[in-house]
């Protein structure tokens, strides 16, 4: 598939720009080529990437030899860039927007060697009242084998439910906090201390209406959703087990093999992802760099917004 858009009349660009958008899985994911992220994107390129993101939920770019500054500049084309993470205090010097996803740091942070703090499917930082709208992840050092990331389409997961279940979940709310129902990091780890001293907890709709496309998405994941509000603990667990099975159904997923210079850009309002689970026993290094875009407050099918229980909104630079 090729998208072609003429340059705006007031643009310095004199020729059409054609981006090749190649879908890579049945429900989610597309590879983008015909673009050089070392250069500032033209308005029509930004529009094409944004349209593809809303359609395919996660986009993959290959062979983009860029650094922190270029990654931040690319991110800014799509929204206000946030600080690296609510709990991060180790951003690269001069680049407070960059989160280093570095295998060498996880033992220090979480009390053991882990490539993800909990290795659960999750949508980024949904413990916030305004989770990031989008995430950009760039590969720097990757192992020769393993270390893939997976994404799932939360819109497809919702649409796959029978109408009777849609009617039920449309009216439900859920609590989100770091670790979800069963946090697995060491109680004495630095990360556990940060989450206790500065808790982030939010009540979100179980079904989120996308602010751009109007699509409905199942907005629950094992990494952050701790309980369904207004039901008993046993009922909550059964409902979450059912919904987690739906959002992690392999039919709705795509898997990406990283290489140095690869980028993934995903719509955090319509996807969840899973960090690699196959590297913890290997003596390898994996380093990627992440930026996130300031998000809006989720809204459910009933028009009601999320409610903060603890913690402030996470704002980007203006």
Residue frames relative to the residue before (quaternion, step in Angstrom):
aa qw qx qy qz dx dy dz
X 1.0000 0.0000 0.0000 0.0000 0.00 0.00 0.00
X 0.0653 -0.7970 0.5999 0.0248 3.60 -0.91 0.89
X 0.1891 -0.7650 0.6085 0.0934 3.54 -0.88 1.01
X 0.0224 -0.8003 0.5990 -0.0119 3.59 -0.79 0.96
X 0.0043 -0.7968 0.6029 -0.0401 3.53 -0.85 1.02
X 0.4329 -0.6953 0.5048 0.2725 3.59 -0.86 0.90
X 0.5448 -0.6125 0.4612 0.3395 3.54 -1.13 0.67
X 0.5521 -0.6042 0.4464 0.3616 3.62 -1.04 0.70
X 0.6381 -0.5707 0.3604 0.3705 3.56 -1.15 0.64
X 0.7377 0.4023 -0.2277 0.4921 3.57 1.07 -0.73
X 0.4947 0.6610 -0.4278 0.3678 3.60 1.26 0.22
X 0.5253 -0.6154 0.4901 0.3242 3.52 -1.28 0.53
X 0.5622 0.6068 -0.3820 0.4121 3.54 1.24 -0.37
X 0.2335 -0.8188 0.5153 0.0981 3.57 -0.74 1.03
X 0.7557 0.3222 -0.1975 0.5350 3.59 1.17 -0.28
X 0.6043 -0.5342 0.4384 0.3965 3.52 -1.27 0.38
X 0.2474 -0.7374 0.6070 0.1631 3.52 -1.22 0.59
X 0.1149 -0.7992 0.5886 0.0395 3.57 -0.73 1.05
X 0.1172 -0.7635 0.6330 0.0522 3.52 -0.78 1.06
X 0.3040 -0.7226 0.5862 0.2045 3.54 -0.98 0.82
X 0.0895 -0.7814 0.6176 0.0035 3.54 -0.78 1.12
X 0.0228 -0.8304 0.5550 -0.0439 3.56 -0.34 1.26
X 0.3338 -0.7436 0.5401 0.2096 3.63 -0.42 1.14
X 0.2043 -0.8197 0.5298 0.0753 3.56 -0.98 0.85
X 0.7802 0.1390 -0.1204 0.5980 3.62 1.24 -0.09
X 0.7057 -0.5263 0.2884 0.3766 3.54 -1.24 0.40
X 0.8164 0.2366 -0.0972 0.5177 3.57 0.97 -0.85
X 0.8206 0.1339 0.0012 0.5556 3.59 1.13 -0.45
X 0.7793 0.4049 -0.2717 0.3937 3.53 -1.24 0.58
X 0.1304 0.7604 -0.6304 0.0861 3.53 -1.09 0.86
X 0.3463 -0.7001 0.5832 0.2230 3.54 -1.17 0.69
X 0.2212 -0.7709 0.5906 0.0893 3.53 -1.01 0.94
X 0.0444 0.7757 -0.6286 0.0347 3.57 -0.91 0.91
X 0.6661 0.4914 -0.3708 0.4210 3.54 -1.28 0.30
X 0.6624 0.4398 -0.2947 0.5300 3.54 1.23 0.52
X 0.1810 -0.7737 0.6016 0.0816 3.58 -1.06 0.79
X 0.2527 -0.8197 0.4991 0.1230 3.57 -0.30 1.27
X 0.4849 0.6216 -0.4585 0.4103 3.60 1.23 0.16
X 0.7118 0.4078 -0.2295 0.5238 3.55 1.23 -0.46
X 0.5676 -0.5743 0.4580 0.3717 3.56 -1.22 0.46
X 0.4327 -0.7166 0.4884 0.2466 3.55 -0.86 0.98
X 0.4344 -0.6542 0.5547 0.2752 3.54 -1.14 0.73
X 0.6747 -0.5164 0.3386 0.4043 3.55 -1.20 0.50
X 0.6808 0.4855 -0.3117 0.4512 3.59 0.92 -0.81
X 0.5995 0.5386 -0.3601 0.4699 3.60 1.14 -0.53
X 0.6313 0.5249 -0.3252 0.4692 3.57 0.99 -0.85
X 0.6622 0.5131 -0.3063 0.4521 3.57 0.91 -0.90
X 0.6613 0.5060 -0.3095 0.4593 3.59 0.96 -0.83
X 0.6539 0.4982 -0.3172 0.4729 3.57 0.95 -0.85
X 0.6533 0.5142 -0.3204 0.4540 3.59 0.92 -0.88
X 0.6566 0.5060 -0.3166 0.4611 3.59 0.92 -0.85
X 0.6567 0.5035 -0.3075 0.4697 3.58 0.98 -0.85
X 0.6209 0.5460 -0.3403 0.4478 3.58 1.04 -0.77
X 0.6841 0.4780 -0.2975 0.4636 3.58 0.86 -0.89
X 0.6760 0.4873 -0.3007 0.4638 3.58 1.07 -0.64
X 0.8186 0.2869 -0.1122 0.4847 3.59 0.78 -1.06
X 0.4375 -0.7605 0.3874 0.2831 3.60 1.37 -0.03
X 0.7844 -0.0112 -0.0164 0.6199 3.63 1.05 -0.63
X 0.1578 -0.7895 0.5914 0.0444 3.55 -0.96 1.01
X 0.1992 -0.7834 0.5822 0.0880 3.55 -1.08 0.81
X 0.1116 -0.7743 0.6224 0.0247 3.55 -0.96 0.98
X 0.1969 -0.7878 0.5765 0.0906 3.59 -0.93 0.93
X 0.8641 0.1870 -0.1046 0.4555 3.53 -1.39 0.41
X 0.3878 0.6862 -0.5095 0.3451 3.56 0.86 0.99
X 0.1190 -0.8256 0.5508 0.0304 3.57 -0.08 1.32
X 0.2697 0.7663 -0.5277 0.2482 3.54 0.25 1.31
X 0.3747 -0.7115 0.5504 0.2247 3.54 -1.33 0.28
X 0.7922 -0.3097 0.2195 0.4779 3.53 -1.33 -0.26
X 0.6702 0.5199 -0.3152 0.4257 3.60 0.83 -0.99
X 0.6786 0.4810 -0.2959 0.4697 3.59 0.91 -0.87
X 0.6250 0.5285 -0.3455 0.4590 3.58 1.03 -0.71
X 0.6582 0.4948 -0.3098 0.4754 3.59 0.94 -0.85
X 0.6456 0.5190 -0.3244 0.4567 3.59 0.96 -0.85
X 0.6368 0.5096 -0.3228 0.4801 3.61 0.99 -0.80
X 0.6526 0.5266 -0.3149 0.4445 3.59 0.90 -0.92
X 0.6547 0.5460 -0.3151 0.4171 3.59 0.93 -0.89
X 0.5714 0.5965 -0.3869 0.4099 3.59 1.15 -0.41
X 0.7622 0.3773 -0.1814 0.4938 3.57 1.21 -0.47
X 0.8024 -0.1669 0.0886 0.5661 3.59 1.25 0.10
X 0.6512 -0.4774 0.4004 0.4333 3.52 -1.34 -0.07
X 0.3378 -0.7538 0.5338 0.1810 3.57 -0.79 1.04
X 0.3461 -0.7573 0.5223 0.1839 3.57 -0.82 1.01
X 0.6158 -0.4397 0.4538 0.4707 3.56 -1.30 -0.07
X 0.7345 -0.4901 0.2460 0.3997 3.55 -1.22 0.53
X 0.7609 -0.2095 0.2124 0.5762 3.60 0.88 -0.94
X 0.5976 -0.5928 0.3879 0.3754 3.62 -1.01 0.63
X 0.7844 0.3136 -0.1587 0.5110 3.59 1.08 -0.65
X 0.5335 0.6463 -0.4048 0.3658 3.61 1.23 0.11
X 0.0035 -0.7906 0.6123 0.0002 3.57 -0.97 0.87
X 0.6319 0.5189 -0.3215 0.4775 3.56 1.24 0.50
X 0.2070 0.7868 -0.5523 0.1819 3.59 1.00 0.74
X 0.5972 -0.5613 0.4134 0.3967 3.63 -1.07 0.59
X 0.5825 -0.6143 0.4044 0.3461 3.55 -0.97 0.90
X 0.8116 0.2346 -0.2065 0.4937 3.54 -0.87 1.03
X 0.7500 0.3046 -0.1803 0.5587 3.59 1.28 -0.17
X 0.0609 -0.8525 0.5185 0.0270 3.61 0.45 1.15
X 0.6024 0.5720 -0.3574 0.4268 3.61 1.23 -0.23
X 0.6525 0.5487 -0.3013 0.4271 3.59 1.23 -0.39
X 0.1588 -0.7466 0.6401 0.0873 3.55 -0.95 0.97
X 0.2735 -0.7565 0.5737 0.1543 3.57 -0.74 1.06
X 0.1588 -0.7534 0.6345 0.0673 3.57 -0.63 1.18
X 0.1406 0.8374 -0.4858 0.2073 3.50 0.40 1.39
X 0.4372 -0.7282 0.4657 0.2484 3.58 -0.57 1.17
X 0.6335 0.5633 -0.3326 0.4131 3.59 1.11 -0.59
X 0.6916 0.4875 -0.2690 0.4601 3.58 1.23 -0.39
X 0.5732 0.6581 -0.3838 0.3017 3.58 1.11 -0.49
X 0.6025 0.5454 -0.3767 0.4446 3.58 1.02 -0.59
X 0.6400 0.5185 -0.3136 0.4724 3.57 1.03 -0.79
X 0.7194 0.4697 -0.2572 0.4423 3.58 0.86 -0.95
X 0.8369 0.2521 -0.0731 0.4804 3.55 0.83 -1.03
X 0.5677 -0.6466 0.3684 0.3521 3.56 1.22 0.15
X 0.7701 0.1342 -0.1208 0.6118 3.57 1.27 0.25
X 0.5771 -0.5733 0.4376 0.3832 3.57 -1.24 0.26
X 0.2146 0.7573 -0.5868 0.1901 3.55 -0.50 1.25
X 0.3899 -0.7275 0.5162 0.2286 3.55 -0.93 0.88
X 0.7331 0.1174 -0.1444 0.6542 3.54 1.30 -0.21
X 0.6131 -0.6031 0.3436 0.3772 3.56 -0.97 0.79
X 0.8288 0.1003 -0.0476 0.5484 3.60 1.03 -0.55
X 0.3002 -0.7877 0.4916 0.2183 3.60 1.27 -0.14
X 0.4667 0.6197 -0.4873 0.4009 3.55 0.78 1.11
X 0.5842 -0.5216 0.4733 0.4032 3.52 -1.26 0.41
X 0.1522 0.7970 -0.5715 0.1227 3.58 -0.89 0.89
X 0.3199 -0.6427 0.6526 0.2422 3.48 -1.42 0.37
X 0.5670 -0.6679 0.3434 0.3384 3.58 -0.74 1.02
X 0.8975 -0.0918 0.0329 0.4301 3.49 -1.07 1.10
X 0.1903 0.8061 -0.5395 0.1517 3.60 0.81 0.93
X 0.4581 0.6400 -0.4723 0.3968 3.60 1.22 0.17
X 0.5876 0.5646 -0.3608 0.4536 3.60 1.25 -0.33
X 0.5577 -0.5766 0.4721 0.3656 3.56 -1.24 0.46
X 0.7795 0.1625 -0.0949 0.5974 3.60 1.16 -0.61
X 0.1699 -0.8108 0.5529 0.0898 3.61 0.23 1.22
X 0.6537 -0.5245 0.3525 0.4163 3.62 -1.10 0.54
X 0.4663 -0.6693 0.5065 0.2793 3.54 -1.10 0.77
X 0.8058 -0.0276 0.0530 0.5891 3.55 1.06 -0.75
X 0.1997 -0.7657 0.6033 0.0994 3.53 -1.27 0.48
X 0.1268 -0.7591 0.6356 0.0614 3.56 -1.10 0.84
X 0.0374 -0.8053 0.5908 -0.0332 3.58 -0.72 1.11
X 0.1205 -0.8140 0.5683 0.0017 3.55 -0.76 1.17
X 0.3516 -0.7491 0.5271 0.1934 3.57 -0.85 0.99
X 0.1431 -0.7844 0.6011 0.0535 3.55 -1.00 0.95
X 0.7720 -0.0115 0.0393 0.6343 3.58 0.81 -1.07
X 0.0516 0.7988 -0.5964 0.0593 3.58 -0.75 1.02
X 0.5329 -0.6357 0.4478 0.3339 3.60 -1.09 0.65
X 0.6185 -0.5667 0.3978 0.3716 3.55 -1.23 0.44
X 0.7819 0.0712 -0.0797 0.6141 3.57 1.15 -0.50
X 0.7745 0.3266 -0.2544 0.4783 3.53 -1.18 0.61
X 0.6426 0.5694 -0.3840 0.3398 3.51 -1.36 -0.14
X 0.3638 0.7408 -0.4939 0.2737 3.61 1.20 0.33
X 0.2631 -0.7168 0.6186 0.1854 3.55 -1.34 0.41
X 0.1989 -0.7702 0.5968 0.1051 3.56 -1.15 0.73
X 0.1360 -0.7608 0.6288 0.0854 3.56 -1.24 0.62
X 0.1536 -0.7670 0.6140 0.1054 3.53 -1.26 0.52
X 0.4298 -0.7027 0.5209 0.2238 3.54 -1.14 0.77
X 0.2733 -0.8049 0.5087 0.1363 3.58 -0.32 1.27
X 0.5655 0.5582 -0.3862 0.4684 3.59 1.23 -0.33
X 0.6628 0.4915 -0.3030 0.4768 3.58 0.91 -0.90
X 0.6212 0.5445 -0.3437 0.4467 3.58 1.05 -0.75
X 0.6564 0.4880 -0.3107 0.4842 3.58 0.97 -0.81
X 0.6868 0.4946 -0.2924 0.4452 3.57 0.85 -0.95
X 0.6344 0.5470 -0.3257 0.4385 3.58 1.20 -0.46
X 0.5467 0.6159 -0.3985 0.4038 3.59 1.26 -0.21
X 0.5036 -0.6003 0.5042 0.3631 3.61 -1.13 0.48
X 0.6654 -0.5355 0.3414 0.3924 3.57 -1.15 0.57
X 0.6213 0.5581 -0.3511 0.4234 3.59 1.01 -0.73
X 0.6849 0.4562 -0.2845 0.4919 3.59 1.01 -0.79
X 0.5859 0.5566 -0.3752 0.4539 3.58 1.06 -0.63
X 0.6535 0.5243 -0.3128 0.4475 3.56 0.95 -0.86
X 0.6480 0.5070 -0.3136 0.4740 3.56 1.11 -0.68
X 0.7563 0.4188 -0.2422 0.4404 3.58 0.61 -1.11
X 0.5271 0.6411 -0.4145 0.3733 3.62 1.15 -0.43
X 0.7669 0.3744 -0.1953 0.4832 3.58 1.08 -0.65
X 0.5617 0.6290 -0.3804 0.3797 3.59 1.25 0.06
X 0.1974 -0.7337 0.6373 0.1287 3.53 -1.33 0.49
X 0.1224 -0.7981 0.5883 0.0432 3.57 -1.16 0.62
X 0.4112 -0.6895 0.5460 0.2397 3.53 -1.20 0.64
X 0.1321 -0.7821 0.6073 0.0454 3.55 -1.01 0.92
X 0.1370 0.7566 -0.6296 0.1115 3.54 -1.00 0.95
X 0.6464 -0.5246 0.3652 0.4166 3.60 -1.18 0.40
X 0.7906 0.2885 -0.2415 0.4831 3.55 -0.88 1.03
X 0.3566 -0.7594 0.4839 0.2490 3.59 1.21 -0.30
X 0.8247 -0.1990 0.1557 0.5060 3.57 -1.04 -0.77
X 0.8257 0.1286 -0.0006 0.5492 3.55 0.95 -0.91
X 0.1634 -0.7947 0.5780 0.0872 3.63 0.12 1.22
X 0.2116 -0.8271 0.5159 0.0709 3.56 -0.87 0.98
X 0.4995 0.6350 -0.4579 0.3710 3.60 1.19 0.15
X 0.6418 -0.5349 0.3888 0.3884 3.57 -1.23 0.46
X 0.5391 -0.6618 0.4213 0.3065 3.57 -0.92 0.93
X 0.7290 0.4035 -0.2358 0.5001 3.59 1.13 -0.60
X 0.4220 0.7050 -0.4765 0.3128 3.60 1.21 0.24
X 0.6292 -0.5406 0.3952 0.3946 3.58 -1.23 0.46
X 0.6385 0.5362 -0.3324 0.4408 3.59 1.05 -0.71
X 0.6385 0.5170 -0.3286 0.4659 3.58 0.96 -0.82
X 0.6316 0.5334 -0.3283 0.4569 3.59 1.03 -0.80
X 0.6593 0.5118 -0.3139 0.4527 3.60 0.91 -0.86
X 0.6851 0.4816 -0.3031 0.4547 3.59 0.89 -0.85
X 0.6411 0.5003 -0.3307 0.4789 3.61 1.15 -0.50
X 0.7052 0.4729 -0.2730 0.4523 3.58 0.92 -0.87
X 0.7933 0.1360 -0.0514 0.5912 3.60 1.08 -0.70
X 0.0464 -0.8559 0.5141 0.0308 3.60 0.54 1.12
X 0.1375 -0.7367 0.6563 0.0874 3.50 -1.26 0.69
X 0.1408 0.7795 -0.5896 0.1578 3.57 -0.55 1.19
X 0.0286 0.8036 -0.5913 0.0618 3.58 -0.85 0.98
X 0.2974 -0.7053 0.6115 0.2004 3.53 -1.23 0.62
X 0.0617 -0.8137 0.5774 -0.0258 3.56 -0.53 1.25
X 0.5483 -0.5467 0.4868 0.4043 3.59 -1.24 0.26
X 0.5139 -0.6347 0.4780 0.3235 3.58 -1.05 0.70
X 0.7388 0.2341 -0.1527 0.6132 3.57 1.20 -0.58
X 0.1498 -0.8004 0.5781 0.0518 3.56 -0.69 1.12
X 0.3048 -0.7256 0.5885 0.1852 3.56 -1.03 0.85
X 0.4063 -0.7279 0.4931 0.2488 3.58 -0.62 1.13
X 0.4547 -0.7367 0.4262 0.2624 3.61 -0.71 1.02
X 0.7034 0.4290 -0.2670 0.4999 3.61 1.19 -0.36
X 0.7953 0.3307 -0.1638 0.4809 3.58 0.68 -1.09
X 0.3985 -0.7205 0.4751 0.3104 3.59 1.17 -0.51
X 0.4552 0.6900 -0.4483 0.3401 3.60 1.27 0.02
X 0.3585 -0.7027 0.5695 0.2309 3.55 -1.22 0.54
X 0.0768 -0.8027 0.5915 -0.0049 3.57 -0.94 0.95
X 0.4644 -0.6243 0.5429 0.3158 3.56 -1.14 0.63
X 0.1192 -0.8337 0.5390 0.0164 3.57 -0.45 1.23
X 0.5130 0.5765 -0.4639 0.4350 3.57 0.69 1.16
X 0.0533 0.7890 -0.6099 0.0516 3.58 -1.06 0.80
X 0.6205 -0.5818 0.3724 0.3714 3.60 -1.10 0.60
X 0.6498 0.5713 -0.3277 0.3795 3.59 1.02 -0.69
X 0.8179 0.2151 -0.0989 0.5243 3.61 1.11 -0.55
X 0.6706 0.5167 -0.3325 0.4156 3.64 0.93 -0.73
X 0.2010 -0.8329 0.5111 0.0677 3.57 -0.57 1.20
X 0.8040 -0.1173 0.0971 0.5748 3.61 1.04 -0.66
X 0.4368 -0.6174 0.5796 0.3034 3.51 -1.36 0.36
X 0.3982 -0.7361 0.5034 0.2149 3.57 -0.83 1.01
X 0.8236 0.3040 -0.2077 0.4313 3.56 -1.12 0.76
X 0.6859 0.3762 -0.2936 0.5494 3.58 1.25 0.28
X 0.6354 -0.5288 0.3840 0.4113 3.58 -1.24 0.23
X 0.6621 -0.5081 0.3549 0.4213 3.62 -1.17 0.37
X 0.6704 0.4863 -0.3168 0.4624 3.60 0.90 -0.81
X 0.6419 0.5042 -0.3257 0.4770 3.60 1.01 -0.75
X 0.6235 0.5435 -0.3313 0.4539 3.56 1.03 -0.82
X 0.6678 0.5066 -0.3069 0.4507 3.56 0.87 -0.93
X 0.6663 0.4982 -0.3115 0.4591 3.58 0.93 -0.84
X 0.6549 0.5013 -0.3161 0.4690 3.57 0.96 -0.80
X 0.6728 0.4857 -0.3068 0.4662 3.58 0.91 -0.86
X 0.6091 0.5406 -0.3616 0.4538 3.60 0.98 -0.72
X 0.6566 0.5072 -0.3084 0.4653 3.57 0.95 -0.86
X 0.7090 0.4590 -0.2689 0.4629 3.60 0.85 -0.96
X 0.6309 0.5228 -0.3401 0.4615 3.58 1.01 -0.73
X 0.6238 0.5287 -0.3396 0.4647 3.59 1.04 -0.72
X 0.6562 0.5103 -0.3130 0.4594 3.57 1.04 -0.75
X 0.7168 0.4532 -0.2831 0.4479 3.62 0.77 -0.96
X 0.7248 0.4017 -0.2493 0.5011 3.61 1.15 -0.46
X 0.3071 0.7510 -0.5161 0.2745 3.59 1.26 0.33
X 0.4841 -0.6974 0.4372 0.2968 3.64 -0.65 1.03
X 0.5636 0.6238 -0.3877 0.3781 3.60 1.12 -0.55
X 0.7323 0.4295 -0.2303 0.4757 3.60 1.12 -0.64
X 0.6268 0.6075 -0.2938 0.3895 3.58 1.28 -0.03
X 0.1361 -0.7213 0.6658 0.1337 3.48 -1.48 0.17
X 0.2199 -0.7674 0.5935 0.1022 3.57 -1.16 0.71
X 0.1599 -0.8134 0.5577 0.0432 3.56 -0.87 1.01
X 0.2676 -0.7439 0.5979 0.1323 3.53 -0.95 1.04
X 0.3105 -0.7889 0.5100 0.1450 3.55 -0.52 1.23
X 0.0094 0.7288 -0.6839 -0.0315 3.51 -1.37 0.49
X 0.6309 -0.5110 0.3855 0.4383 3.61 -1.11 0.42
X 0.7820 0.2929 -0.2320 0.4988 3.57 -0.87 0.96
X 0.5305 0.6004 -0.4233 0.4229 3.60 1.25 0.09
X 0.0987 -0.7650 0.6327 0.0691 3.55 -1.22 0.65
X 0.1135 -0.7336 0.6612 0.1081 3.50 -1.28 0.55
X 0.0890 -0.7714 0.6300 0.0081 3.55 -0.98 0.95
X 0.0493 0.8374 -0.5412 0.0587 3.58 -0.46 1.14
X 0.4806 -0.6218 0.5481 0.2861 3.49 -1.34 0.60
X 0.2752 -0.8103 0.5000 0.1327 3.55 -0.27 1.29
X 0.6006 0.5669 -0.3516 0.4407 3.58 1.28 -0.20
X 0.7844 0.3020 -0.1343 0.5249 3.58 1.23 -0.37
X 0.7318 0.3727 -0.2241 0.5247 3.61 1.24 0.13
X 0.1219 -0.6974 0.6853 0.1709 3.47 -1.47 0.10
X 0.1473 -0.8000 0.5754 0.0852 3.58 -1.17 0.42
X 0.2881 -0.7435 0.5868 0.1411 3.52 -1.33 0.43
X 0.3565 -0.7228 0.5562 0.2026 3.55 -0.75 1.09
X 0.6540 -0.5470 0.3321 0.4035 3.62 -1.13 0.51
X 0.2064 -0.7858 0.5761 0.0896 3.53 -1.08 0.81
X 0.6351 0.5798 -0.3053 0.4091 3.57 1.27 0.09
X 0.6439 0.5733 -0.3044 0.4049 3.62 1.23 0.15
X 0.4912 0.7189 -0.4220 0.2528 3.60 1.16 -0.42
X 0.7113 0.4447 -0.2573 0.4797 3.59 1.11 -0.61
X 0.6425 0.5371 -0.3105 0.4498 3.59 1.29 -0.11
X 0.3924 -0.6969 0.5493 0.2423 3.56 -1.13 0.68
X 0.3586 0.7120 -0.5102 0.3227 3.55 0.40 1.30
X 0.3325 -0.7189 0.5740 0.2076 3.54 -1.30 0.37
X 0.0198 -0.7739 0.6325 -0.0257 3.53 -1.05 0.90
X 0.0445 0.8065 -0.5832 0.0867 3.57 -0.61 1.16
X 0.0657 0.7624 -0.6398 0.0715 3.54 -0.81 1.09
X 0.2763 -0.7598 0.5679 0.1544 3.57 -1.21 0.47
X 0.1736 -0.8260 0.5359 0.0214 3.53 -0.82 1.13
X 0.0411 -0.7334 0.6752 0.0673 3.52 -1.25 0.63
X 0.1552 -0.7842 0.5937 0.0917 3.56 -1.19 0.56
X 0.3698 -0.7226 0.5531 0.1877 3.54 -1.24 0.65
X 0.5629 -0.6173 0.4303 0.3420 3.54 -0.96 0.89
X 0.2477 -0.8014 0.5339 0.1066 3.54 -0.89 0.98
X 0.4746 -0.6271 0.5331 0.3120 3.51 -1.38 0.15
X 0.5895 -0.5539 0.4415 0.3882 3.56 -1.30 0.18
X 0.4564 -0.7045 0.4612 0.2874 3.64 -0.67 1.02
X 0.1641 -0.7576 0.6282 0.0665 3.51 -1.25 0.70
X 0.3516 -0.7500 0.5267 0.1911 3.56 -0.98 0.88
X 0.7217 -0.4272 0.3099 0.4478 3.61 -1.27 0.05
X 0.6681 0.4957 -0.2984 0.4678 3.59 1.19 -0.50
X 0.5626 -0.6302 0.3694 0.3871 3.58 1.30 0.04
X 0.5554 0.6188 -0.3871 0.3985 3.59 1.28 -0.05
X 0.3998 -0.7257 0.5188 0.2108 3.55 -0.96 0.95
X 0.6264 -0.5020 0.4400 0.4025 3.53 -1.36 0.22
X 0.2653 -0.7558 0.5820 0.1400 3.55 -1.27 0.50
X 0.3510 -0.7351 0.5410 0.2090 3.57 -0.83 0.98
X 0.2292 -0.7549 0.6015 0.1259 3.56 -0.98 0.93
X 0.7776 -0.0830 0.0648 0.6199 3.57 1.09 -0.75
X 0.7524 0.3763 -0.2844 0.4597 3.55 -0.95 0.88
X 0.4233 -0.7120 0.5152 0.2203 3.53 -1.19 0.70
X 0.6484 -0.4794 0.4080 0.4280 3.55 -1.33 0.15
X 0.3560 -0.7212 0.5635 0.1887 3.55 -1.20 0.66
X 0.0994 -0.8527 0.5128 -0.0044 3.54 -0.26 1.32
X 0.3629 -0.7116 0.5615 0.2160 3.53 -1.23 0.60
X 0.6524 -0.4936 0.4004 0.4128 3.50 -1.36 -0.05
X 0.3423 -0.7421 0.5417 0.1965 3.57 -1.02 0.75
